[in-house]
């Protein structure tokens, strides 16, 4: 790469990372505010289940379409249009909430619309990054993206807590309007070189989706990786989706407790992201994913044991270290080994089987948490996650030679 091209990709990647993290900052602020507001108002596992479904189920419904769109059309344009639509709709609905209807169902509608936007942006963004980044820099740039995201997520729960406690939930949407507008402007500045991405543009959407599913699950390595991802995140779901309710029921009400719960996890994520950023090329990514999930399983199990709040926070911090290592290693594994014209669809499937699996899991965990103590759910799922991870590690390491078949 010559000296004239090098500054161009660095500038474009800089705009891209800034835009993506402005979007993330606004979305996470809205997410925390809605989840905490519902938890404090209802103290109900069923309502937390509904909030989880509203946040993630629309992602599942649109992700496969979003994957084929990301492989057919301009990924940059998809991100801009989806962000603009979601921001306009969210702000309009928030005004309706403020002036007309003070209903929790309206907040769920806002969460659902934002979930649709994330379902389009996530596979498009993950597929766009290797399009504007030299392959040798992918590990470092993915780590940098995780690091910036974690740094901003360190601020968003604090901001959500302050605004929710002092001003009310409506002012969270004002912050979101500003961050989304800034992100759209920055994304416009990203320079994307023309590629062969448009070669499948004439193919129908449903056959295109089927081809993506067939490609992913016809390759033994990818199939095993995706099935493990689904199983692992089903077991991660309680710690991710019920921690707010667990803190309220176990340690008492108070926005400051909910804020610390998110803050310590995010501080851990910042540290985990820093590890990824310092490596130009990651070592064995399967080992890293294994270590990440084993660390998560141990943390979840210990978090369920009766203990002082500070001990719970300590292991929430440890679980935060693990997640960016898992996510970055998984993303790089796909970015380095899946052809560009199929990458959007593979990432959409990964999104569905990771974060998109939460609403399905919460159909079970949500009502269950109203019947038994959440600590038992955390302990059991933490132990099962460790066992599943050890099986996964042995299985995928024996299939490493299958990676070349993906091309």
N, C-alpha and C positions, 0 to 999 in steps of 0.2 A: 504494500500500500504506500503510495508516494506521499510526499509532504503536503501536496495541495489537497489530497483527498482526506488525509488524516484529520485535520482540524474540522472538516465538514461533518464527518461521522461523530466526532466528539461533541460538536455543537448540537447536532440532531439528537443524540442520545441524552444530552443534558436537558434539552427542552422536553423530550419524551418522559424522562424520569421525574422532572418537576411537574409536568402536567398530570401524570398518573398519580403522583402522591398528593397533589391538590385535590384530585377527585376522591382519593382514599380518605383524606383528612375530613372532608365534608361529609362523606358517607358514614364514616365511623362515628363522627359526632352525632349525626342523626340516629344511627343505630343504637348507640349507648343511651341516648336520651329517651328514645321510645321504649327500649327494653327496661330501663330502670323505672321509668314512669309507670309502666304496666305492672312491674313487680311490686312497687311501693303502693300502688292503688289496690291491687287485687290479692297479692301474696298467694297466687294460685299457680300450681304446676300446669294445669290445663291452659291457662292464659299464656304462660310462657311457651307452651307447645304451639299455640296459635301464632304467637309472635315469631317463633322460629320458622313455622311453615310459611308465614307471610314474607319472611326475609329470604328464604331459600327455595321454596317450591316453584315460584315463577322462573328462577334460574334454570331449574331442571326442564321446565316446559319449553324454554326458548334456546337452551344451550346447543342442542343438536343443529337447529337452524342457524344459530350464530356461528357455529363452527364451519358450516358450508359457506355461509356468507363471507367469513374471514378468508376462506380459500378461493373465493370467486371474485370478490370486490376489493376495493381499497380499504385496508385495515385502518388506516389513519382516518378516513372519512367515516367509517363505521363508528369509531370511538367518538368522534366529534358530534355526529348526528344523535347517537344514543344519549350522550351526556346532555346535549341541549334539550332533547325531548324530556328526559327524566327531571331535569332541573326545573323546566317550565311547569310541568305537571305537578311536581312536589310542592313548588311554591304556591301554585293556584289552590291546591288541596289544603295546604297549611292555612291560607287565608280563609278558606271556607270553615276550617276548624276553629279559627280565631273568632270569626264574626257570627257564625251560624250554629254549628253543631259541635258540642264538646263530647265527642264519642270516642271510646277506645277503638271501635271498629274503623273509624276514619284514619286513625294512626296506623292500623294494620294495612289499610289501603295504600298509604304513603310508603310503608315498608315494602309492600308488594311491587309497587311501581319501580322503586329503587332496585329491587331484586331483578326485575326485567333488564334494567340498564346494565347491571353488573354481569348478567348472563351474556350480554353482547360484548361488553368491554373486556372481560377477562380472557377469553380465548383469542380475541383480536389483538390485545396487548401482548400476550405471551408469544403469539406468532409474529408480531411486528418487531419485537426486540431483536431476534437474530437476523431480521431483514436489514436492520440499520447498524448492526454491530459485527465487527470482525469475529470469526469463530474463536480465535485464540483469546479474545477478551470476554467471552460469554460468562465464564465463571465469576470473574471480578465484577462485571456489570450487574449480573443477577444478585450478587452479594451486596453491591452498593445500593441496588433498588430495595432489597430487604432492609438494609441498614437505615436508609432514609425513611422507609415506611414505618419502621419500629420507632424511630425518633419522633415522627409526627404522631404516632399512636400513643406516645408517652404524654403528649400534650392534649390529645382529643378527649380522653376520659376526664382529665382535670377541667378542661373547658366545659364539657357537658355537665359535669357535676356542679360547677359554679353557676352556669346559666340556668340549669334546671332548679337549683336551690334558691337562687336570688331573683331571677327574672321570669322564669317560666319556660315551658317547652317551645313556645312559638318562636322565641328568639334564636333557637338552634337553627331554624330554617333560614334565617337571615345570614348566618355564618355560611351555611351550605350554598346559598346563592352566590356569595362572593367567591368562595373557593372554586365552585364549578365554572364560573365565568372566567376566572383566571386560568384554570386548567384548559379550557377550550381555546383561549388565545394562545397559550404556549403550544398546544398540539398543532395549531395551524402553522407554526413556525418550523415544525419537524420536516426535514427533507428526506423523502423516500425515493430511492432510485427505482426506475421502472424495472419490473421483473417479468417472469413468465407466469405470474400468478393468475392471469386472466384466461389461460388456455382452456380451463374447464367451465368458462362462464356460461356456455350455452346449455350445459347439462341441467336437468330438472333437479329441484331441491330434494325431493324425497329419495330418488335414486342416489343422489350425492351423499345424503345422510347414511343410507344403507351401505354405500361403498366405504364410508369412514368407519362404520361399526365393523364391517366385514374385514377391512384391513387391520384394525386394531386387534380383533379377537381371533383372526386366523394365524397370527404370529404368536408362537408359544411364549416368548419372552414377554411381549406386551400384555398378552392375556393374563399371565400369572401376576404381572405387576399391577394391572388394573383390578383384578379380583382381590389381591391383598389390600390395595388402597381402599376398596369399598369396605372390607371387613374391619380394617384398622380404624377408619373414621366413624364407623358405626359405634365402635368402642370408645372413641374420643368424644362423641356427641354429648354424653352427660356432663363431662367436665367443662365443655365449651358452652353448652346451652343452659345448664342448671346451676352454674357457679353463683350467679347473681342471687337466685332463690335460696341456695344453700347458705350463703353468707347472711342473708336476712333472717332465715329461720334459726341458724346456729349461733350467730354472734350478735344479732340485733339489727334493728333498722338504723338508717342513717346514710345519707348520700356519701359521706366521707368514707364509710366502709366499702361501699360499692366502687368508689373512685380508687381506693388503695388496691382493691382486688384486681382491677384492670391495670393499674399503674405498675404493680410489681410484675405482672405477666409481661407487660410491654418492656420493662427494663431488662428482663431476661431475654426477650426477643431481640432487643438492641445488641446484647452481648453475643447472641448466636449469629446475628447478621454480620457483626464485626468479624467473626471467625471466617465466614464465607468470603467477605470482602478482601481479606488479607491473602487469599489463595488465588493465584492466576489460573491454576488448574487444580480442581478438586481431586483428592485421592479417591479410592474406590467409593463410588457413590452409593452402592448397595450397602456397604458397611456403615456409611454415614446415616442412611435412612434407618437402618437397624438400630444403631446406637440412639438415634433421636426418639424412636418409638419406645424402646426399652426404658429410656430416661423418663419419657412421658408416663408410661405405665406405672413405674415406681412412684412418681410424683402423685399421680391420681390416687393410688392406693393409700399412700401416707396421708394425703389431704383428707381422706374419709375417716381417719382414726381421730377420736376425740382429743383435742389439743388446744393450746392457746391460739389466739388469732394470729400472732406473729409467726408461729410455726407453720400454720396454714399458708400464710403469705410467702414464707420462705420456699415452700415446695411449689407454690404457684409461680414463683420466680424461676425455679428450675425447669418447670414445664415450658415456660416461655422461651428459655434458651433452646429447647429442642425443636420447636415448631418451624422457625425459619430455616434450620438446617435440613429438616425433612422437605419443606416446600422448595427451597432452592435446589437441592440435590435432585428432586423429582423433575423439576422444570428443565434443568440442564441435561439430564438424562434423555429427555424427549427432544430438546432443541438440538442436541448433538447427533442424534441417531434417526430421527424421523424426517423424510423428505419434506421440503418446504410446501409443496402443493397438497400435503395431507396434514400438515401440522395443526392448522386451525381446528380440524375435526377431532384429532387426537386430544388436543387440549380441552375441547368441549367435553369429551367423554371423561377425561381426568377430573374436570371441574364437577361434573355430575356425580362421579363416584367418590369424591372427597367431600367438599362442603355441601354439594347438592344432596348428599345422602342424609343430611341432618333432619329434614322434616319427616322423612320416612321413619328414621330411628326415634324421633320425638313422639310419633304416634304411640309408641310403646313407653318410652321413658317419661313423658309428660304426665299421663294419668298414673303411672307407677309411682312417681314421686309424691303424689297425693295420698298414696296408700301405705308406703313404707318410707323409712328415713333415707334421705339422699346419701348419707355417708356409706350405707351398704351398697348402693349402686356404684359409687366411686371406687370402693375397694374391689368389688367383683370385676368391674370392667377394666380396672388397672391391671389386675392379675391376668385376665384373659388376653389383654393387649400384649403383655410380655410373652406369653406362650405363643400367640399367633405370630409375633415378630420373629421369634427364633425359628419357627417353621418356614416363614417367608425367606429369611436370610439363607438357609441351607438350600432351599428350592431354587432361588434365582441365581445363586452363585454357580450352581451346576448348569445353568442355562446361559451363562455369559457368552459362550461361543455362538449363540443364536442371534446376537445383536446385529451381525452383518446382514442377516436376512431382512432387516427392516428397510434397506435401501433398494 
